[in-house]
Every structure is written in structure tokens, then in C-alpha cells.
């Protein structure tokens, strides 16, 4: 697994019903084709530098999951952190 476009410091932890190596960010045993990773949990800790805290887009990247042997892309989970009132479905004006 690989974090894409890490323009800010990101620490992450993985838990699952499979053996995982945090140093190489890989599962140590192959998965059966078409099977999911049981009880997969990802904890991301974004460290927001002061100068980025009020940027319109704080982070725009994601998590790429590739086959460790072939490099083939298996899936991509996009992650975008924005400073935008409309992103939450409400606006600042609605709160007054």
C-alpha cells in the first residue's frame, strides 16, 4: 500500500486479520484472487502545518493498493481534505 501525493506529513497504521509489515507497508501473505481483506482498518494521522490549515485544499491524494509481486494496481481510494463550507452540506450563512 502506498499513500499518493503526500504533500503533508501523514502517519498511518493498518490492522486486519492478516499479517502486515508496517515497515514495508505490505501484507506478508498473498490473498486469494477476488477476496477482500477481512477486518481491514486504516488509521490516518494528518499533521497539518500551520501554513496549510486555511488552504482551500489541504490534501488531495489517496491510498494505492498494488500487488507486491507484479506492481499491478488493485484499487485506489481517493482522499481529499478541503476547507469549504459547502463540503459539509451547510454554509456559514446558515449558521447565523
MDAnalysis code that builds the backbone (N, CA, C; Angstrom):
import MDAnalysis as mda
import numpy as np

u = mda.Universe.empty(288, n_residues=96, atom_resindex=np.repeat(np.arange(96), 3), trajectory=True)
u.add_TopologyAttr("name", ["N", "CA", "C"] * 96)
u.add_TopologyAttr("resid", np.arange(1, 97))
u.add_TopologyAttr("resname", ["UNK", "UNK", "UNK", "UNK", "UNK", "UNK", "UNK", "UNK", "UNK", "UNK", "UNK", "UNK", "UNK", "UNK", "UNK", "UNK", "UNK", "UNK", "UNK", "UNK", "UNK", "UNK", "UNK", "UNK", "UNK", "UNK", "UNK", "UNK", "UNK", "UNK", "UNK", "UNK", "UNK", "UNK", "UNK", "UNK", "UNK", "UNK", "UNK", "UNK", "UNK", "UNK", "UNK", "UNK", "UNK", "UNK", "UNK", "UNK", "UNK", "UNK", "UNK", "UNK", "UNK", "UNK", "UNK", "UNK", "UNK", "UNK", "UNK", "UNK", "UNK", "UNK", "UNK", "UNK", "UNK", "UNK", "UNK", "UNK", "UNK", "UNK", "UNK", "UNK", "UNK", "UNK", "UNK", "UNK", "UNK", "UNK", "UNK", "UNK", "UNK", "UNK", "UNK", "UNK", "UNK", "UNK", "UNK", "UNK", "UNK", "UNK", "UNK", "UNK", "UNK", "UNK", "UNK", "UNK"])
u.atoms.positions = np.array([
    [0.850, -1.171, 0.000],
    [0.000, 0.000, 0.000],
    [0.893, 1.230, 0.000],
    [0.418, 2.269, -0.655],
    [1.214, 3.481, -0.794],
    [0.298, 4.705, -0.714],
    [0.709, 5.685, 0.085],
    [-0.014, 6.958, 0.132],
    [0.443, 7.778, -1.069],
    [-0.517, 8.309, -1.815],
    [-0.236, 9.073, -3.022],
    [-0.352, 10.566, -2.725],
    [0.609, 11.341, -3.240],
    [0.613, 12.798, -3.125],
    [0.690, 13.254, -1.667],
    [1.612, 12.698, -0.919],
    [1.781, 13.060, 0.488],
    [2.517, 14.393, 0.589],
    [1.771, 15.472, 0.431],
    [2.346, 16.818, 0.484],
    [2.391, 17.369, 1.902],
    [1.800, 16.638, 2.846],
    [1.870, 16.971, 4.263],
    [2.262, 15.698, 5.006],
    [2.814, 15.836, 6.220],
    [3.189, 14.626, 6.965],
    [1.959, 13.778, 7.319],
    [2.029, 12.474, 7.010],
    [0.937, 11.546, 7.302],
    [1.534, 10.293, 7.941],
    [1.050, 9.976, 9.131],
    [1.381, 8.703, 9.771],
    [0.164, 7.819, 9.614],
    [0.380, 6.522, 9.405],
    [-0.762, 5.635, 9.252],
    [-0.472, 4.267, 9.806],
    [-1.551, 3.640, 10.280],
    [-1.477, 2.316, 10.862],
    [-2.516, 1.430, 10.189],
    [-2.192, 0.156, 10.081],
    [-3.088, -0.816, 9.447],
    [-3.338, -1.955, 10.424],
    [-4.603, -2.371, 10.502],
    [-4.944, -3.569, 11.255],
    [-5.840, -4.429, 10.373],
    [-5.721, -5.744, 10.514],
    [-6.522, -6.668, 9.708],
    [-6.347, -8.074, 10.257],
    [-7.157, -8.985, 9.745],
    [-6.997, -10.402, 10.080],
    [-5.966, -11.024, 9.145],
    [-4.862, -10.333, 8.957],
    [-3.772, -10.804, 8.103],
    [-2.480, -10.178, 8.630],
    [-1.372, -10.866, 8.440],
    [-0.087, -10.362, 8.902],
    [0.365, -9.210, 8.013],
    [0.701, -8.086, 8.640],
    [1.056, -6.857, 7.935],
    [2.401, -6.356, 8.436],
    [3.263, -5.923, 7.517],
    [4.570, -5.367, 7.861],
    [4.508, -3.842, 7.746],
    [4.507, -3.132, 8.867],
    [4.395, -1.664, 8.817],
    [5.614, -0.967, 8.201],
    [6.762, -1.618, 8.216],
    [7.962, -1.012, 7.632],
    [7.875, -0.943, 6.107],
    [7.373, -2.010, 5.488],
    [7.297, -2.061, 4.022],
    [5.900, -1.749, 3.493],
    [4.935, -1.589, 4.417],
    [3.529, -1.343, 4.052],
    [2.993, -2.442, 3.138],
    [3.303, -3.687, 3.495],
    [2.813, -4.823, 2.713],
    [2.247, -5.892, 3.644],
    [1.289, -6.647, 3.107],
    [0.821, -7.849, 3.794],
    [1.812, -8.946, 3.452],
    [2.153, -9.756, 4.429],
    [3.229, -10.727, 4.227],
    [2.766, -12.031, 3.593],
    [1.461, -12.239, 3.477],
    [0.939, -13.434, 2.821],
    [0.042, -13.022, 1.664],
    [0.095, -13.757, 0.549],
    [-0.751, -13.408, -0.601],
    [-2.237, -13.630, -0.291],
    [-3.078, -12.860, -0.960],
    [-4.522, -13.007, -0.821],
    [-5.066, -13.760, -2.025],
    [-6.117, -14.509, -1.806],
    [-6.772, -15.218, -2.900],
    [-7.403, -14.208, -3.848],
    [-7.323, -14.474, -5.124],
    [-7.870, -13.603, -6.150],
    [-9.357, -13.344, -5.898],
    [-9.740, -12.067, -5.908],
    [-11.134, -11.687, -5.736],
    [-11.612, -11.656, -4.294],
    [-10.743, -11.907, -3.339],
    [-11.131, -11.923, -1.922],
    [-10.779, -10.592, -1.278],
    [-11.560, -10.210, -0.284],
    [-11.295, -8.970, 0.434],
    [-10.382, -9.239, 1.630],
    [-9.880, -8.176, 2.217],
    [-9.055, -8.270, 3.413],
    [-10.003, -8.151, 4.601],
    [-10.159, -9.217, 5.348],
    [-11.104, -9.255, 6.453],
    [-10.690, -8.313, 7.577],
    [-11.670, -7.534, 8.058],
    [-11.485, -6.607, 9.186],
    [-10.346, -5.613, 8.958],
    [-10.246, -5.099, 7.751],
    [-9.213, -4.119, 7.434],
    [-9.556, -2.789, 8.081],
    [-8.607, -2.243, 8.800],
    [-8.762, -0.928, 9.417],
    [-7.553, -0.075, 9.104],
    [-7.798, 1.162, 8.681],
    [-6.717, 2.106, 8.393],
    [-6.902, 3.336, 9.269],
    [-5.890, 3.693, 10.004],
    [-5.905, 4.920, 10.805],
    [-4.897, 5.879, 10.209],
    [-5.392, 7.030, 9.766],
    [-4.532, 8.055, 9.177],
    [-4.432, 9.214, 10.158],
    [-3.225, 9.709, 10.354],
    [-2.988, 10.847, 11.233],
    [-2.311, 11.934, 10.391],
    [-3.102, 12.928, 9.987],
    [-2.595, 14.028, 9.175],
    [-2.030, 15.095, 10.096],
    [-0.804, 15.500, 9.849],
    [-0.173, 16.561, 10.615],
    [-0.238, 17.827, 9.764],
    [-1.154, 18.716, 10.127],
    [-1.398, 19.903, 9.310],
    [-0.468, 21.040, 9.702],
    [0.461, 21.395, 8.829],
    [1.318, 22.540, 9.113],
    [0.476, 23.814, 9.192],
    [0.895, 24.733, 10.018],
    [0.154, 25.984, 10.230],
    [-0.199, 26.663, 8.908],
    [0.740, 26.697, 7.960],
    [0.506, 27.400, 6.692],
    [-0.520, 26.697, 5.797],
    [-0.819, 25.423, 6.050],
    [-1.793, 24.684, 5.236],
    [-3.201, 24.672, 5.836],
    [-3.354, 25.065, 7.091],
    [-4.627, 24.898, 7.797],
    [-5.780, 25.678, 7.195],
    [-5.505, 26.738, 6.491],
    [-6.578, 27.534, 5.904],
    [-6.530, 27.521, 4.377],
    [-5.768, 26.598, 3.804],
    [-5.732, 26.437, 2.352],
    [-7.070, 25.881, 1.881],
    [-7.515, 26.234, 0.666],
    [-8.769, 25.670, 0.156],
    [-8.732, 24.140, 0.081],
    [-7.598, 23.580, -0.369],
    [-7.425, 22.125, -0.409],
    [-6.190, 21.795, 0.426],
    [-6.407, 21.045, 1.486],
    [-5.313, 20.703, 2.390],
    [-4.569, 19.467, 1.890],
    [-5.317, 18.481, 1.413],
    [-4.712, 17.252, 0.896],
    [-5.583, 16.721, -0.232],
    [-4.949, 16.301, -1.311],
    [-5.668, 15.715, -2.440],
    [-4.824, 14.561, -2.963],
    [-5.124, 13.374, -2.504],
    [-4.350, 12.198, -2.884],
    [-5.150, 10.949, -2.612],
    [-4.544, 9.986, -1.952],
    [-5.268, 8.766, -1.639],
    [-4.352, 7.619, -1.294],
    [-4.952, 6.444, -1.284],
    [-4.247, 5.226, -0.948],
    [-4.286, 4.275, -2.133],
    [-3.105, 3.917, -2.608],
    [-2.976, 2.998, -3.743],
    [-2.621, 1.624, -3.195],
    [-3.375, 0.620, -3.620],
    [-3.125, -0.753, -3.203],
    [-2.714, -1.533, -4.452],
    [-1.472, -2.014, -4.445],
    [-0.922, -2.722, -5.602],
    [-0.486, -4.122, -5.202],
    [-0.405, -4.991, -6.189],
    [0.136, -6.329, -5.990],
    [1.634, -6.176, -5.733],
    [2.097, -6.676, -4.592],
    [3.510, -6.511, -4.209],
    [4.462, -7.235, -5.160],
    [4.008, -8.300, -5.797],
    [4.877, -9.067, -6.694],
    [4.939, -8.476, -8.097],
    [3.786, -8.026, -8.621],
    [3.738, -7.570, -10.011],
    [3.681, -6.051, -10.157],
    [3.302, -5.350, -9.076],
    [3.128, -3.908, -9.165],
    [1.793, -3.509, -9.761],
    [0.962, -4.491, -10.131],
    [-0.342, -4.207, -10.735],
    [-1.235, -3.469, -9.740],
    [-1.866, -2.379, -10.200],
    [-2.794, -1.623, -9.374],
    [-4.033, -2.464, -9.100],
    [-4.361, -2.632, -7.824],
    [-5.546, -3.400, -7.437],
    [-6.728, -2.475, -7.163],
    [-6.467, -1.389, -6.452],
    [-7.523, -0.415, -6.181],
    [-6.899, 0.897, -5.723],
    [-7.666, 1.969, -5.828],
    [-7.231, 3.282, -5.379],
    [-8.365, 3.919, -4.600],
    [-8.078, 4.357, -3.384],
    [-9.049, 5.024, -2.535],
    [-8.697, 6.506, -2.493],
    [-9.483, 7.359, -3.180],
    [-9.160, 8.783, -3.167],
    [-9.505, 9.422, -1.813],
    [-8.663, 10.347, -1.380],
    [-8.885, 11.091, -0.145],
    [-8.624, 12.555, -0.447],
    [-9.589, 13.408, -0.089],
    [-9.438, 14.840, -0.315],
    [-9.902, 15.574, 0.934],
    [-9.056, 16.416, 1.487],
    [-9.407, 17.228, 2.655],
    [-9.482, 18.675, 2.182],
    [-10.658, 19.282, 2.351],
    [-10.871, 20.647, 1.879],
    [-11.374, 21.540, 3.006],
    [-11.088, 22.818, 2.892],
    [-11.663, 23.853, 3.738],
    [-12.736, 24.527, 2.912],
    [-13.959, 24.030, 3.042],
    [-15.040, 24.566, 2.230],
    [-16.344, 24.354, 2.974],
    [-17.057, 25.430, 3.273],
    [-18.329, 25.318, 3.986],
    [-19.309, 24.442, 3.255],
    [-19.280, 24.456, 1.925],
    [-20.250, 23.666, 1.170],
    [-19.936, 22.177, 1.225],
    [-18.717, 21.797, 1.602],
    [-18.345, 20.378, 1.653],
    [-19.135, 19.641, 2.717],
    [-19.555, 20.338, 3.774],
    [-20.305, 19.675, 4.834],
    [-21.801, 19.729, 4.592],
    [-22.227, 20.398, 3.542],
    [-23.643, 20.499, 3.258],
    [-24.310, 21.684, 3.910],
    [-23.547, 22.459, 4.678],
    [-24.077, 23.680, 5.287],
    [-23.166, 24.830, 4.923],
    [-23.631, 26.007, 5.123],
    [-22.800, 27.177, 4.866],
    [-22.720, 28.008, 6.127],
    [-21.732, 28.885, 6.187],
    [-21.558, 29.756, 7.347],
    [-22.797, 30.649, 7.529],
    [-23.401, 31.078, 6.404],
    [-24.579, 31.939, 6.484],
    [-25.744, 31.215, 7.141],
    [-25.858, 29.898, 6.935],
    [-26.956, 29.125, 7.510],
    [-26.835, 29.016, 9.019],
    [-25.654, 29.247, 9.551],
    [-25.444, 29.131, 10.994],
    [-25.759, 30.419, 11.743],
    [-26.006, 31.526, 11.047],
    [-26.276, 32.811, 11.720],
    [-27.722, 32.960, 12.073],
])
